[in-house]
């Protein structure tokens, strides 16, 4: 990388670091002000509150990255333009595309890092934050033992568990009902398996001390067993441990498995499919905002810092509003999941290209 490229990228990354720090600080202060009474009413200790916001930071960083990238572009390129450095670079024979290329590559690298952070760090941090919020002052991890679980498996099977120990992957007072369709939407119970316990051994569920009943008309055939592995049971321990996780508490692979599971069970998956695509696309919004903001900033020679910051807020509100709007349209089936996730980024990127072509002339 040449000296000029390092100079431009360093200027951009400096403003990026300042913008992210400012946005995270503002976000934390506003959220703490809003939640402080609730923390005090529930007797949260100071350490629990501190840990709550430490685990909140990765999510805020990814959320504010597009806005920070836009602000960094507007300030970095705007400074070059106001000080005449941009004009000097052009006079030296450099095209606008060559001048702005280091910013695009820097934003692309940030996008790759953001994807890894969003997939590896953010879901775990969100889970810990949710556990602290549910666990109270003692920060007791939620759902180490789950009670009265009823889950639907493939093929019209219903699994019921009286108590499930997450640590040992053992369920107690369990039953599995299998139904078959008779006519139309009606179905009847075909097989029922009950047992005192079931345990995951890495290969499947081993049911112990139970009875298997088959129903054929008015007939019932019962067989007792000491150990049994029911055929067709596809639920795994992770399905029992936290089936109520939100999409932002799951990694890409976990959300993908959740979608496959819901689809096998005949459940709607449109909302999850939209969230799955946003997990990949949104971290690269920093690149989109760079493609949009860098050529825009090159044409703002006379704009002051206050005007530039106000423009950043306005464009950020439009961008985040379009993300939320398309997300809602995707959830309700008015847009396909892929289109609802891609449309705002494609529109902003295209507008950025148009501004670049005009500025290049």
SENUPA-440421 format. One record per residue: residue in one letter; x, y, z of N, C-alpha, C, CB in turn. Coordinates in steps of 0.001 Angstrom, whole numbers, padded with zeros to 6 digits, always signed. Glycine has a CB too. Layout:
<pts>
AXYZXYZXYZXYZ
...
</pts>
This chain:
<pts>
X+000856-001196+000000+000000+000000+000000+000890+001242+000000-000967+000007+001240
X+000652+002169-000919+001478+003362-001029+001196+004328+000108+001247+004046-002368
X+002053+005338+000223+001939+006306+001318+000596+007024+001266+003087+007328+001257
X+000164+007412+000068-001097+008128-000073-002278+007276+000379-001294+008566-001517
X-002279+005999-000003-003370+005110+000409-003391+004937+001921-003235+003741-000274
X-002203+004767+002530-002142+004639+003988-002646+005905+004669-000709+004336+004441
X-002313+007044+004091-002761+008316+004659-004282+008418+004646-002149+009491+003889
X-004891+008064+003526-006348+008142+003399-007033+007137+004326-006772+007892+001942
X-006520+005900+004350-007121+004864+005195-006960+005211+006670-006489+003492+004902
X-005794+005718+007053-005580+006094+008457-006557+007192+008877-004124+006565+008678
X-006754+008162+007999-007707+009242+008286-009122+008673+008452-007682+010307+007153
X-009475+007758+007572-010807+007124+007625-010988+006293+008898-011022+006231+006390
X-009995+005469+009233-010099+004604+010414-010094+005410+011703-008955+003595+010434
X-009386+006544+011715-009406+007400+012914-010806+007931+013169-008417+008574+012764
X-011427+008439+012115-012801+008923+012271-013763+007771+012578-013253+009663+011000
X-013506+006597+012012-014345+005433+012297-014282+005071+013783-013909+004231+011435
X-013075+005031+014348-012915+004700+015767-013610+005737+016650-011421+004607+016132
X-013452+007016+016316-014108+008066+017102-015634+007961+017005-013644+009454+016627
X-016122+007693+015799-017572+007601+015602-018149+006409+016353-017907+007493+014109
X-017497+005245+016262-017984+004061+016966-017965+004284+018475-017138+002832+016601
X-016898+004885+018976-016821+005154+020420-017945+006080+020865-015459+005773+020782
X-018184+007128+020082-019239+008076+020438-020621+007435+020377-019191+009284+019515
X-020888+006668+019319-022204+006049+019173-022449+004998+020258-022338+005414+017785
X-021426+004201+020581-021582+003202+021637-021833+003882+022973-020338+002300+021723
X-021091+004950+023259-021275+005665+024525-022679+006261+024616-020219+006776+024672
X-023128+006874+023537-024480+007461+023536-025533+006372+023721-024740+008236+022219
X-025369+005284+023006-026327+004175+023091-026393+003633+024508-025948+003050+022112
X-025240+003429+025155-025205+002866+026507-025831+003821+027513-023765+002544+026918
X-025518+005106+027389-026064+006081+028344-027581+006160+028215-025438+007478+028120
X-028072+006216+026979-029528+006291+026772-030215+005037+027293-029856+006487+025279
X-029638+003864+027001-030248+002614+027457-030208+002494+028980-029538+001418+026822
X-029088+002896+029601-028995+002841+031058-030002+003766+031699-027591+003199+031520
X-030171+004951+031144-031165+005887+031674-032564+005301+031610-031119+007206+030907
X-032841+004593+030525-034171+004007+030338-034407+002810+031262-034353+003579+028884
X-033348+002032+031558-033499+000794+032320-033138+000926+033798-032656-000269+031706
X-032620+002067+034217-032073+002174+035562-033117+001865+036639-031505+003563+035777
X-034319+002395+036487-035363+002131+037484-035689+000641+037568-036632+002925+037150
X-035709-000032+036427-035987-001465+036419-034868-002231+037104-036175-001971+034985
X-033616-001841+036862-032491-002493+037529-032590-002328+039047-031158-001918+037017
X-032927-001114+039488-033017-000861+040927-034196-001598+041548-033139+000638+041196
X-035328-001646+040845-036505-002343+041379-036231-003836+041531-037725-002121+040465
X-035412-004405+040663-035119-005840+040717-033843-006147+041498-034999-006395+039311
X-033306-005138+042172-032150-005303+043065-030921-005855+042342-032514-006226+044217
X-030658-005349+041161-029454-005753+040451-028228-005157+041126-029520-005324+038977
X-027184-005957+041235-025919-005459+041753-025178-004694+040664-025054-006615+042288
X-024237-003841+041111-023474-003055+040154-022697-003915+039184-022535-002141+040873
X-022147-005036+039667-021390-005927+038790-022282-006544+037725-020716-007026+039604
X-023514-006889+038098-024433-007463+037120-024791-006445+036040-025702-007966+037813
X-024995-005195+036452-025309-004140+035473-024122-003915+034546-025686-002814+036188
X-022900-003892+035133-021698-003707+034321-021542-004840+033313-020455-003622+035215
X-021726-006082+033757-021615-007225+032845-022678-007173+031759-021728-008538+033619
X-023865-006724+032119-024958-006611+031151-024534-005719+029980-026235-006043+031830
X-023930-004576+030291-023564-003646+029224-022264-004041+028530-023438-002245+029781
X-021390-004775+029203-020213-005312+028525-020653-006271+027420-019272-006029+029533
X-021642-007119+027722-022149-008053+026714-023034-007359+025672-022933-009171+027391
X-023443-006128+025952-024259-005370+025007-023394-004728+023913-025061-004289+025749
X-022113-004463+024214-021260-003698+023312-021096-004351+021939-019909-003505+023941
X-020840-005679+021822-020702-006262+020467-021916-006017+019577-020461-007756+020571
X-023116-006138+020144-024334-005902+019362-024417-004441+018910-025583-006274+020186
X-024069-003508+019808-024136-002086+019464-023115-001743+018384-023900-001217+020711
X-021926-002358+018463-020903-002089+017454-021381-002474+016059-019617-002839+017790
X-021973-003661+015945-022474-004102+014632-023644-003233+014193-022904-005589+014679
X-024505-002858+015140-025683-002063+014803-025314-000666+014309-026597-001955+016009
X-024315-000039+014916-023950+001332+014568-022834+001412+013526-023529+002073+015809
X-022306+000273+013095-021207+000282+012127-021562+001009+010829-020794-001138+011812
X-022747+000809+010230-023056+001555+008997-023054+003066+009212-024413+001125+008454
X-023658+003529+010310-023693+004958+010582-022284+005507+010816-024582+005246+011796
X-021468+004742+011559-020093+005179+011817-019286+005222+010532-019415+004252+012829
X-019500+004255+009647-018782+004231+008372-019160+005428+007512-019070+002929+007617
X-020447+005751+007490-020892+006916+006716-020293+008197+007274-022425+007010+006712
X-020331+008343+008590-019780+009544+009206-018277+009647+008961-020071+009551+010707
X-017566+008510+009073-016123+008514+008836-015803+008914+007394-015528+007131+009145
X-016591+008438+006436-016377+008817+005040-016628+010301+004826-017282+007998+004122
X-017732+010789+005358-018071+012198+005162-017016+013110+005763-019432+012508+005772
X-016520+012766+006945-015523+013616+007597-014139+013465+006945-015440+013276+009093
X-013727+012205+006682-012390+011977+006137-012248+012577+004741-012083+010482+006097
X-013157+012230+003838-013085+012751+002473-013427+014233+002453-014032+011972+001542
X-014363+014642+003319-014699+016065+003397-013517+016908+003826-015847+016279+004354
X-012719+016410+004776-011515+017138+005198-010522+017264+004050-010849+016434+006391
X-010336+016171+003302-009437+016219+002148-009914+017250+001125-009331+014833+001491
X-011213+017326+000938-011766+018263-000037-011637+019709+000442-013233+017932-000313
X-011955+019961+001729-011898+021328+002251-010470+021862+002296-012511+021383+003642
X-009496+021010+002577-008100+021455+002685-007396+021501+001323-007332+020532+003629
X-008123+021165+000272-007544+021221-001056-006701+020016-001410-006726+022437-001184
X-006607+019042-000514-005784+017860-000785-006380+017023-001907-005633+017010+000480
X-007709+016973-001950-008364+016204-003006-008059+016815-004375-009891+016147-002770
X-008086+018150-004439-007766+018828-005696-006313+018574-006106-008023+020338-005567
X-005415+018585-005111-004003+018345-005399-003779+016927-005920-003157+018583-004146
X-004482+015960-005350-004357+014575-005810-004827+014447-007256-005163+013627-004900
X-005940+015119-007571-006434+015067-008953-005460+015753-009900-007824+015723-009059
X-004875+016860-009436-003910+017577-010275-002669+016731-010532-003512+018904-009619
X-002372+015807-009601-001216+014920-009785-001520+013767-010728-000759+014371-008446
X-002732+013720-011238-003077+012692-012220-003868+011524-011663-001843+012175-012840
X-004257+011606-010393-005023+010516-009792-006511+010731-010053-004744+010418-008268
X-007184+009688-010464-008630+009763-010656-009339+009658-009312-009116+008650-011612
X-010608+010081-009307-011385+009995-008070-011534+008548-007620-012765+010633-008258
X-011669+007635-008585-011775+006222-008239-010523+005704-007560-012058+005404-009473
X-009344+006119-008056-008086+005696-007433-007950+006282-006032-006888+006116-008300
X-008421+007507-005825-008312+008143-004513-009210+007442-003496-008677+009635-004606
X-010409+007083-003927-011389+006501-002998-011256+004986-002864-012793+006841-003454
X-010493+004342-003730-010361+002879-003695-009861+002355-002351-009421+002423-004788
X-008872+002999-001698-008439+002482-000387-009552+002462+000650-007294+003311+000138
X-010452+003453+000584-011571+003467+001532-012496+002279+001297-012360+004782+001413
X-012727+001957+000032-013604+000838-000291-012994-000467+000202-013865+000771-001804
X-011687-000657-000029-011042-001879+000432-011004-001947+001955-009629-001974-000131
X-010803-000815+002613-010820-000799+004081-012208-001152+004604-010386+000582+004615
X-013259-000621+003957-014624-000935+004374-014952-002400+004128-015623-000046+003637
X-014425-002955+003028-014643-004378+002741-013985-005246+003813-014089-004743+001341
X-012769-004888+004222-012091-005633+005283-012854-005524+006596-010657-005123+005465
X-013371-004331+006896-014184-004162+008101-015442-005023+008027-014564-002682+008294
X-016020-005137+006823-017199-005978+006657-016909-007427+006958-017737-005851+005262
X-015749-007922+006509-015385-009309+006804-015221-009525+008305-014090-009689+006074
X-014555-008582+008966-014400-008685+010424-015768-008618+011106-013474-007555+010959
X-016626-007732+010611-017954-007580+011212-018786-008853+011063-018692-006399+010575
X-018662-009538+009930-019386-010805+009738-018954-011826+010786-019143-011367+008313
X-017645-011925+011014-017146-012866+012018-017620-012489+013414-015621-012922+011985
X-017553-011208+013742-018011-010754+015063-019507-010998+015224-017693-009256+015264
X-020279-010684+014179-021731-010861+014247-022120-012324+014391-022389-010276+013011
X-021314-013228+013827-021654-014653+013874-021063-015352+015093-021173-015343+012611
X-019885-014928+015537-019191-015622+016619-019414-014976+017982-017718-015674+016326
X-019321-013659+018040-019346-012974+019333-020730-012474+019726-018392-011819+019310
X-021462-011904+018774-022730-011254+019112-023781-012225+019655-023279-010554+017895
X-024030-013400+019015-025053-014301+019572-024766-014736+021003-025179-015525+018704
X-023513-015117+021278-023166-015516+022640-023306-014378+023628-021760-016045+022682
X-022882-013176+023224-023022-012015+024107-024487-011687+024354-022306-010798+023511
X-025317-011795+023328-026747-011541+023505-027390-012569+024435-027457-011550+022149
X-026942-013828+024337-027478-014851+025235-027100-014556+026685-026968-016241+024829
X-025836-014183+026906-025401-013868+028265-026135-012647+028801-023888-013632+028304
X-026348-011660+027941-027082-010469+028375-028518-010813+028753-027071-009406+027273
X-029156-011692+027948-030522-012114+028255-030565-012928+029546-031102-012933+027094
X-029545-013762+029783-029497-014553+031014-029344-013651+032236-028342-015565+030958
X-028506-012620+032129-028342-011676+033234-029654-010961+033505-027229-010657+032926
X-030338-010556+032439-031600-009840+032605-032670-010726+033234-032087-009314+031262
X-032704-012005+032861-033689-012918+033439-033270-013437+034797-033929-014077+032513
X-031954-013610+034990-031479-014227+036220-031428-013313+037410-030155-014780+036004
X-031541-012006+037203-031538-011094+038330-030152-010814+038843-032373-011637+039429
X-030068-010421+040085-028821-009957+040656-027786-011060+040765-029068-009362+042004
X-028209-012309+040881-027264-013403+041057-026692-013908+039737-027929-014538+041784
X-027235-013441+038606-026774-013858+037285-026825-015375+037122-025356-013359+037043
X-027886-016015+037591-028032-017457+037455-028381-017777+036014-029112-018007+038422
X-027623-018622+035338-027953-018954+033950-029361-019536+033859-026926-019949+033372
X-030121-019001+032915-031512-019428+032790-031599-020811+032153-032310-018412+031963
X-032624-021553+032553-032988-022804+031913-031936-023898+032069-033241-022564+030466
X-031232-023996+033229-030392-025163+033475-031278-026393+033656-029490-024946+034722
X-032505-026168+034134-033521-027218+034211-034797-026656+033599-033758-027700+035700
X-035368-027387+032663-036608-026960+032023-037712-027940+032373-036437-026853+030488
X-038898-027415+032547-040028-028238+032978-041190-028110+032004-040477-027842+034392
X-041952-029219+031931-043198-029267+031142-042977-028830+029681-044268-028370+031794
X-042030-029508+029036-041748-029220+027634-042664-030041+026734-040272-029508+027305
X-043175-029399+025695-043947-030083+024657-043413-029592+023322-045504-029813+024799
X-042826-030505+022536-042208-030143+021267-042766-031008+020148-040679-030284+021345
X-042863-030411+019000-043337-031118+017824-042149-031560+016988-044289-030236+016996
X-042146-032830+016583-041079-033371+015748-041661-033719+014383-040420-034622+016412
X-040808-034178+013489-041253-034496+012138-042228-035668+012164-040051-034818+011233
X-043053-035718+011113-043971-036839+010962-045137-036835+011930-043232-038098+011117
X-045507-035667+012428-046649-035594+013337-046384-036193+014702-047815-036278+012727
X-045157-036137+015187-044812-036664+016502-044817-035540+017545-043431-037358+016461
X-045281-035863+018736-045312-034902+019835-044505-035478+020994-046783-034584+020274
X-043455-034768+021395-042612-035191+022511-042959-034344+023729-041095-035066+022155
X-043242-035019+024841-043553-034337+026103-042536-034759+027158-045010-034661+026577
X-042031-033783+027899-041021-034040+028928-041437-033314+030199-039596-033581+028459
X-041532-034056+031290-041898-033430+032554-040811-032531+033088-042227-034475+033573
X-039559-033000+033016-038421-032200+033476-037198-032579+032664-038159-032406+034997
X-036457-031575+032219-035266-031817+031402-034070-031123+032031-035477-031324+029947
X-033004-031897+032299-031765-031377+032863-030800-031074+031713-031135-032392+033878
X-030501-029782+031520-029656-029374+030402-028238-029906+030561-029633-027853+030280
X-027719-029881+031794-026335-030293+032032-026072-031744+031694-025974-030051+033458
X-026951-032635+032116-026760-034074+031873-027474-034558+030625-027243-034870+033062
X-028237-033659+029963-028986-034010+028754-029906-035204+029018-028019-034327+027593
X-030641-035079+030120-031534-036156+030549-032931-035594+030783-030998-036844+031835
X-033933-036289+030228-035323-035921+030460-036014-036962+031316-036064-035749+029137
X-036947-036501+032146-037672-037382+033066-039172-037269+032812-037343-037032+034544
X-039861-038416+032994-041307-038517+032736-041579-038064+031313-042132-037661+033757
X-041181-038894+030369-041248-038525+028956-042267-039390+028225-039865-038659+028297
X-042796-038826+027153-043725-039573+026299-043595-039068+024872-045194-039433+026803
X-043834-039983+023929-043770-039663+022509-045030-040194+021848-042489-040262+021844
X-045827-039292+021264-047069-039662+020582-046885-039513+019077-048258-038790+021075
X-047262-040565+018352-047199-040535+016904-048611-040652+016345-046292-041666+016363
X-048929-039732+015427-050272-039689+014870-050218-040027+013380-050917-038299+015096
X-051318-040512+012877-051445-040736+011445-052753-040114+010975-051389-042256+011101
X-052730-039591+009745-053912-038941+009211-054955-039979+008821-053547-038067+008008
X-056195-039639+009089-057308-040533+008747-057986-040007+007492-058333-040647+009926
X-058735-038948+007610-059373-038305+006467-059284-036799+006654-060858-038764+006309
X-058878-036108+005595-058786-034657+005673-057780-034241+006732-060155-034046+005973
X-058169-033239+007532-057243-032753+008552-057223-033617+009814-057599-031341+008921
X-058134-034587+009898-058227-035389+011113-057073-036396+011195-059578-036122+011164
X-056678-036723+012414-055626-037711+012645-055949-038470+013921-054223-037036+012737
X-055320-039617+014081-055560-040424+015273-054234-040918+015827-056497-041615+014957
X-054244-041199+017117-053043-041673+017780-052723-043088+017317-053208-041626+019308
X-051477-043266+016861-051062-044577+016359-050134-045291+017336-050372-044426+015009
X-049154-044558+017880-048175-045145+018794-047922-044171+019930-046848-045493+018057
X-047812-044717+021129-047424-043903+022289-046324-044637+023035-048648-043619+023231
X-045226-043919+023261-044103-044472+024020-043931-043618+025261-042780-044511+023167
X-043952-044242+026435-043735-043536+027696-042553-044182+028422-045024-043564+028589
X-041818-043363+029166-040660-043880+029889-040371-042992+031092-039421-043963+028962
X-039631-043581+032043-039239-042809+033215-038197-041758+032873-038708-043730+034294
X-037313-042074+031918-036264-041115+031560-035768-041386+030152-035093-041179+032561
X-035108-040395+029599-034400-040547+028337-033113-039735+028435-035282-040084+027118
X-032031-040229+027823-030739-039554+027905-030039-039584+026567-029859-040194+028974
X-029374-038468+026241-028625-038359+024992-027222-038907+025205-028574-036888+024496
X-026793-039841+024348-025471-040443+024498-024536-040116+023341-025602-041935+024628
X-024895-039115+022561-024074-038714+021426-024537-039303+020112-022661-039104+021664
X-025204-040452+020162-025721-041101+018945-027226-040977+018819-025336-042566+018928
X-027896-040729+019911-029345-040637+019918-029866-040683+021336-029962-041755+019089
X-031198-040746+021448-031850-040789+022756-032060-042246+023180-033205-040026+022721
X-031638-042549+024394-031908-043866+024971-033008-043722+026025-030610-044487+025597
X-034139-044388+025759-035269-044353+026687-035164-045547+027634-036634-044367+025918
X-035452-045301+028897-035277-046351+029906-036556-046548+030718-034106-046006+030842
X-036820-047824+030986-037935-048225+031862-039244-047602+031400-037650-047821+033319
X-039795-048171+030306-041033-047619+029794-041917-048646+029128-040738-046532+028838
X-042927-048124+028444-043911-048967+027765-044174-048381+026380-045239-049074+028594
X-044235-049262+025385-044577-048861+024024-045946-049430+023677-043501-049342+023005
X-046878-048560+023305-048248-048977+022991-048561-048660+021537-049270-048282+023929
X-049176-049616+020845-049647-049413+019484-051165-049552+019471-048982-050424+018500
X-051827-048659+018744-053289-048637+018696-053736-048922+017267-053853-047266+019192
X-054604-049906+017127-055164-050295+015838-056654-050494+016028-054482-051589+015276
X-057430-049454+015697-058867-049517+015958-059120-049565+017454-059499-050741+015266
X-059831-050593+017900-060102-050765+019328-059026-051596+020026-061460-051418+019523
X-058065-052092+019299-057025-052930+019869-055855-052087+020364-056546-053951+018843
X-055224-052596+021411-054019-051954+021947-053011-053049+022288-054350-051073+023215
X-051802-052867+021792-050717-053806+022062-049648-053075+022858-050128-054400+020737
X-049365-053587+024068-048388-052941+024952-047168-053842+025126-049021-052617+026332
X-045985-053218+025066-044725-053937+025271-043859-053108+026214-043984-054203+023905
X-043467-053733+027315-042581-053043+028257-041126-053182+027799-042758-053610+029698
X-040304-052222+028169-038891-052289+027785-038034-051668+028887-038648-051564+026425
X-036805-052156+028955-035830-051576+029875-035015-050496+029192-034908-052656+030429
X-034800-050670+027869-034062-049684+027090-034590-049697+025666-032535-049968+027119
X-034753-048485+025087-035323-048381+023744-034824-047100+023086-036879-048405+023794
X-034589-047195+021769-034263-046026+020967-035382-045821+019949-032875-046190+020261
X-036302-044897+020208-037443-044719+019300-037007-044330+017898-038386-043665+019846
X-037592-044978+016913-037288-044655+015526-037961-043336+015146-037747-045797+014583
X-037272-042558+014320-037879-041355+013766-037825-040127+014644-039264-041628+013449
X-037239-040214+015835-037139-039050+016720-035897-038255+016325-037076-039482+018232
X-036087-037065+015770-034965-036280+015236-034569-035115+016127-035313-035758+013870
X-035322-034836+017174-034979-033739+018076-033641-034014+018752-036085-033534+019134
X-032835-032961+018904-031530-033069+019530-031499-032241+020815-030423-032611+018559
X-030457-032393+021637-030412-031648+022903-030558-030142+022732-029123-031937+023612
X-029933-029569+021673-030040-028124+021490-031463-027679+021204-029138-027678+020370
X-032286-028588+020655-033689-028249+020426-034464-028180+021736-034336-029267+019491
X-034007-028915+022734-034682-028937+024026-034153-027873+024970-034539-030294+024662
X-032903-027498+024780-032284-026599+025741-032803-025180+025622-030796-026607+025567
X-032927-024668+024425-033363-023284+024266-034144-023094+022979-032169-022347+024289
X-035343-023705+022878-036109-023542+021648-036674-022143+021481-037226-024536+021612
X-036629-021318+022541-037210-019987+022467-036163-018913+022242-037978-019691+023723
X-034981-019268+021745-033975-018265+021447-034449-017344+020321-032649-018936+021070
X-034080-016085+020449-034368-015124+019399-033316-015251+018306-034410-013682+019962
X-033624-014792+017087-032634-014888+016002-031310-014207+016319-033201-014291+014746
X-031344-013074+017065-030084-012400+017371-029296-013096+018472-030352-010973+017769
X-029837-014192+019035-029113-014992+020022-028574-016284+019404-030024-015318+021211
X-028687-016403+018085-028217-017602+017395-027214-017223+016317-029398-018378+016781
X-026244-018099+016107-025305-017919+015004-026002-018278+013691-024026-018789+015211
X-025286-018060+012592-025847-018380+011279-026202-019861+011187-024858-018003+010165
X-025287-020733+011637-025532-022175+011556-026695-022582+012455-024268-022957+011945
X-026782-022008+013658-027879-022345+014575-029217-021900+014005-027653-021696+015951
X-029252-020714+013427-030501-020230+012840-030877-021052+011618-030381-018749+012462
X-029872-021485+010848-030118-022340+009697-030755-023661+010129-028814-022602+008938
X-030231-024247+011221-030807-025498+011731-032219-025273+012255-029922-026087+012841
X-032448-024128+012890-033790-023820+013382-034782-023724+012232-033782-022514+014181
X-034370-023102+011144-035237-022983+009970-035539-024360+009393-034583-022086+008898
X-034512-025193+009267-034726-026549+008748-035672-027339+009645-033389-027290+008616
X-035506-027190+010957-036366-027892+011904-037813-027426+011773-035869-027678+013338
X-038025-026120+011715-039388-025588+011604-040020-025989+010270-039380-024050+011748
X-039215-026013+009221-039755-026411+007922-040173-027881+007918-038724-026157+006822
X-039370-028736+008542-039737-030149+008644-041014-030341+009439-038611-030942+009283
X-041220-029473+010422-042417-029579+011246-043625-028882+010640-042146-029013+012604
X-043465-028325+009446-044578-027649+008797-044892-026300+009387-045782-028496+008859
X-043933-025678+010055-044157-024387+010701-043660-023261+009796-043448-024332+012078
X-044213-022044+009946-043765-020917+009101-042328-020525+009427-044694-019694+009286
X-041562-020205+008404-040145-019866+008595-039771-018558+007907-039262-020991+008068
X-040747-017812+007409-040434-016603+006640-039646-015602+007478-041721-015951+006122
X-040068-015366+008715-039378-014394+009557-037930-014810+009790-040105-014233+010897
X-037721-016093+010067-036368-016588+010318-035507-016506+009060-036417-018032+010829
X-036110-016716+007886-035340-016636+006646-034877-015208+006367-036172-017153+005474
X-035734-014244+006692-035327-012836+006551-034168-012529+007488-036517-011885+006841
X-034282-012974+008741-033223-012709+009718-031926-013409+009326-033662-013161+011116
X-032029-014594+008726-030832-015327+008308-030048-014536+007259-031216-016711+007751
X-030727-013964+006298-030051-013204+005263-029489-011890+005798-030999-012934+004117
X-030199-011288+006733-029701-010047+007317-028428-010276+008116-030764-009418+008204
X-028259-011472+008671-027051-011770+009431-025789-011624+008578-027130-013177+010001
X-025894-011918+007306-024745-011812+006410-024676-010431+005768-024811-012893+005328
X-025814-009905+005376-025840-008675+004600-025577-007447+005463-027171-008533+003898
X-026164-007388+006652-026080-006155+007443-024650-005796+007832-026918-006289+008691
X-023785-006744+008254-022405-006339+008576-021672-005691+007406-021620-007538+009043
X-022047-006028+006158-021418-005412+004999-022043-004058+004652-021513-006343+003808
X-022970-003592+005499-023554-002272+005269-022505-001178+005366-024675-002007+006265
X-021400-001424+006108-020314-000446+006168-019729-000211+004782-019215-000914+007136
X-019607-001286+003984-019119-001147+002618-020110-000364+001761-018859-002524+002002
X-021399-000660+001926-022426+000049+001161-022413+001533+001485-023811-000539+001444
X-022320+001862+002774-022322+003271+003174-021042+003976+002723-022482+003392+004697
X-019947+003235+002605-018719+003825+002074-018872+004122+000589-017520+002889+002308
X-019440+003183-000157-019695+003413-001575-020632+004599-001788-020285+002159-002215
X-021511+004822-000822-022467+005928-000911-021855+007228-000401-023738+005600-000118
X-021145+007144+000730-020694+008364+001400-019438+008972+000827-020472+008086+002822
X-018499+008145+000340-017224+008679-000141-017403+009615-001341-016291+007534-000517
X-018107+009214-002395-018291+010167-003502-019160+011360-003120-018907+009462-004693
X-020113+011141-002189-020936+012263-001741-020082+013300-001024-022063+011772-000818
X-019167+012829-000165-018322+013751+000588-017384+014539-000314-017520+012995+001620
X-016967+013926-001431-016039+014615-002333-016657+015845-002983-015561+013665-003408
X-017988+015894-002987-018671+017042-003596-019119+018067-002555-019877+016567-004397
X-018854+017810-001268-019269+018730-000198-018082+019581+000249-019855+017945+001009
X-017600+020442-000638-016393+021205-000332-016649+022288+000711-015839+021832-001597
X-017830+022860+000708-018099+024000+001583-018926+023627+002807-018807+025080+000809
X-019232+022367+002978-020062+021952+004120-019216+021908+005391-020714+020561+003857
X-019749+022480+006478-019056+022443+007748-019283+021127+008472-019499+023594+008615
X-018607+020984+009636-018735+019739+010392-020176+019517+010872-017779+019751+011589
X-020811+020599+011324-022188+020461+011802-023134+020020+010703-022670+021767+012390
X-022981+020623+009535-023820+020242+008392-023564+018794+007988-023560+021177+007196
X-022279+018421+007990-021925+017042+007629-022510+016040+008609-020410+016880+007573
X-022431+016349+009906-022985+015442+010918-024509+015341+010786-022605+015923+012338
X-025162+016465+010539-026611+016433+010345-027004+015614+009134-027153+017836+010206
X-026229+015748+008053-026496+014951+006852-026318+013472+007141-025575+015378+005700
X-025286+013141+007939-025063+011733+008311-026255+011173+009072-023790+011592+009161
X-026772+011939+010035-027933+011473+010798-029146+011277+009898-028267+012462+011915
X-029378+012236+008994-030528+012138+008101-030432+010891+007223-030635+013394+007228
X-029276+010685+006592-029103+009523+005717-029158+008219+006496-027782+009619+004968
X-028639+008236+007737-028675+007026+008568-030103+006666+008929-027844+007218+009844
X-030913+007663+009279-032316+007394+009588-033037+006820+008376-033016+008672+010064
X-032743+007365+007195-033362+006837+005978-032932+005390+005752-032989+007705+004755
X-031636+005120+005950-031129+003760+005721-031724+002767+006710-029601+003737+005821
X-031647+003079+008015-032181+002157+009021-033696+002018+008882-031821+002640+010438
X-034361+003110+008509-035805+003015+008281-036141+002102+007127-036387+004382+008027
X-035337+002162+006051-035587+001281+004910-035289-000169+005264-034745+001710+003706
X-034250-000397+006101-033957-001761+006550-035149-002326+007323-032679-001786+007432
X-035660-001560+008272-036794-002021+009081-038052-002173+008235-037056-001048+010234
X-038277-001245+007312-039460-001338+006471-039443-002571+005591-039585-000110+005618
X-038305-002824+004935-038192-004020+004086-038246-005289+004926-036884-003984+003272
X-037699-005226+006140-037767-006377+007035-039222-006723+007352-036988-006097+008333
X-040025-005706+007654-041437-005941+007945-042173-006477+006720-042100-004652+008434
X-041840-005950+005540-042471-006449+004309-042090-007904+004066-042063-005584+003097
X-040850-008256+004378-040435-009647+004233-041142-010557+005206-038950-009770+004418
X-041288-010106+006451-041992-010907+007451-043430-011196+007029-041980-010196+008800
X-044065-010212+006393-045477-010353+006033-045679-010925+004640-046164-009019+006128
X-044601-011356+003978-044727-012015+002692-044922-011099+001505-045835-012943+002745
X-044790-009769+001699-044942-008845+000587-043676-008759-000249-045319-007473+001098
X-042549-009134+000329-041286-009241-000395-040670-010597-000077-040309-008075-000019
X-039906-011126-000996-039195-012374-000710-038138-012110+000355-038544-012962-002002
X-037744-013124+001134-036720-012907+002160-035430-012319+001601-036414-014206+002858
X-034979-012816+000446-033741-012301-000137-033890-010845-000555-033326-013147-001336
X-035003-010508-001196-035206-009134-001666-035360-008169-000496-036440-009056-002575
X-036064-008589+000549-036257-007707+001707-034942-007382+002391-037210-008346+002707
X-033985-008315+002343-032686-008077+002973-031751-007289+002059-032037-009404+003357
X-031800-007538+000762-030863-006928-000170-031287-005552-000663-030675-007824-001335
X-032593-005295-000742-033083-004095-001431-032492-002784-000897-034580-004037-001322
X-032504-002520+000427-031942-001233+000887-030472-001065+000518-032095-001108+002395
X-029669-002134+000666-028251-002039+000338-028033-001826-001158-027522-003294+000798
X-028800-002499-001989-028661-002334-003431-029019-000909-003841-029547-003344-004178
X-030107-000371-003266-030528+000993-003615-029464+002006-003211-031871+001338-002937
X-028948+001908-001978-027936+002860-001523-026657+002723-002334-027639+002657-000037
X-026269+001484-002662-025063+001285-003466-025228+001884-004862-024732-000209-003569
X-026401+001714-005463-026640+002269-006798-026629+003793-006774-027976+001765-007353
X-027239+004375-005744-027215+005833-005607-025778+006320-005450-028072+006285-004399
X-024977+005566-004679-023573+005927-004512-022817+005893-005833-022909+004996-003516
X-023099+004883-006658-022442+004791-007968-022825+005987-008838-022821+003467-008679
X-024104+006374-008802-024546+007529-009585-023839+008799-009116-026074+007701-009480
X-023737+008990-007803-023039+010178-007273-021569+010158-007673-023167+010248-005730
X-020947+008965-007646-019536+008844-008031-019349+009223-009500-019024+007403-007781
X-020237+008744-010377-020098+009036-011803-020261+010531-012060-021128+008237-012622
X-021148+011177-011327-021347+012612-011502-020146+013388-010971-022632+013068-010795
X-019622+012931-009803-018469+013608-009227-017223+013373-010080-018231+013129-007789
X-017140+012217-010717-015983+011873-011534-015867+012770-012758-016062+010424-011965
X-017019+013259-013219-017011+014154-014384-016484+015541-014019-018424+014271-014973
</pts>
